[in-house]
Amino acid sequence: MHFELTDLVREKGLLTTMTFAPAIGAFIIFLWPRLSNRAIKWIALGAAAIPALCIIPLIRMYDPSLPQGADNTVANFQFVMRADWIKA
């Protein structure tokens, strides 16, 4: 399977995964209140590890030569996920 890193961010939902993985982990812990402390720690570690791993492609794609605002020109976000919420 061949893919570009930009496709991973735009089409595969990498930013969404980074955003919601910890929340999903917290929700799983919330659903099972009788989990042991050890299980809670492992679920929390897994939920925190997902964004930590997802950031690796973003670091590789980051271009520090682009203008960042302030003294340069208008700043633009380098990683953006666009989705239609309400179809018009």
N, C-alpha and C positions, 0 to 999 in steps of 0.2 A: 504494500500500500504506500504510494508516494503522495506526499502532501507538502505544501509550502507552510512555513510558520505563520504567514499572514492569514492563510485559510484556517489554521487552528484557532486563531484569535477571533476572526470574523464569523466563520461559519460553524465552528464546532462548539462555540459557547465557552471558551476558556475563561473569560472574565466573569461570566455568570456562575460558572463552577467555583471560581475563587470566592465569589461573593456569598454564595448560599451554602457551601459545604459546612462551614462551622455552625450555621443555623440549623441545618439538617441534623448534625451531630447532637446539638443541644436538644432538639426536638425528640430524637431517639432516646436520649437520657430521660427526658421528661415523660415519655410514654411508659417507660418501665421503671416505676419508682423503687422497686425492690432489688435493683441491681447492686451488686457488691461494689465496694470502692475500687477494687481492681478493675472491674469491667468498665466502670465509669471513666477511669483514667485511660484505658485503652481506646474507648470510643472517642474521648476528647483528643487523644494523641492522633488518632486516625483522621478526625475531622480537621485538626490543625495542620496535619501533614499534607493534605490535599492542596491547599493554597500555596504551601511552601514549595511543593513540586511544580505546581502550575506556573510559578513565577520564573522558572528557568528559561522557557522560551521567550518570555517577555524581556528578560535581561539580554538575551541574545539579539533580539530585534530592536532594542532601544537605540536610537540615533541621537547622541548628544550634540551633534552639529546642527540640529534643527533649532530655529529661534525659540527661546523660552520666555519671551516677554521682557518686561522691565526695560532694559536698554536696547534690546533688539526690536524686531517687528512684533506684530500681534502673535501671541502664543496660541498654539494649537495642541490639542491632545493627540498623543501618538497612538494610543490604544482606545478605540471607541467601539462599542457594540450598539448598533442601531436596530430597533425593532418597532413595528407598528403595534400600538396598544389597542387602538380602536380604529377599525377599518372605516374609512369615510366613503 
